[in-house]
Structures are given as structure tokens and as C-alpha cells.
Amino acid sequence: MPRIVINQSRCKGCGLCVDVCPRNLISVAKRMDEKGVYPASSSRPELCTGCRLCVTVCPDCAITIFKE
């Protein structure tokens, strides 16, 4: 089963992963972090299919998909 992990310290909140996720599993946080950005987070990581589209579009390499 795939598992998505978003490194929020690397994420700049661009939202590209949000736009590309076919299952709408990624969203931008409602709270600003210490860097002043709204990082992405996975709302339902257990539903991830491991398509890796989010990994492909992330300009900061902040997303990893683990297949267990």
C-alpha cells in the first residue's frame, strides 16, 4: 500500500501538488508555518494510489511516496 509523506519544512506552499492529485488527497494548510508559507499536507494518506504525479510536479522535492 502506498504512503505519501510531505516534508513540510521543504514545502513552499505553491499548490502544484494540490492541483495535480487525481484523488484530491492533498491540501494546503490553513495555518501559516514559521517561514510564512502555507505548506501542503495529505488529508487522507491511506487513500493514496501511488501515482506519483505530486512527486513529479513538486519543484522542491518535498514529497515522497513509499510503497510498502
Secondary structure, 3 states (H helix, E strand, C coil): CEEEEECCCCCCCCCHHHHHCCCCCEEECCCCCCCCCCCEEECCHHHCCCCCHHHHHCCCCCEEEEEC
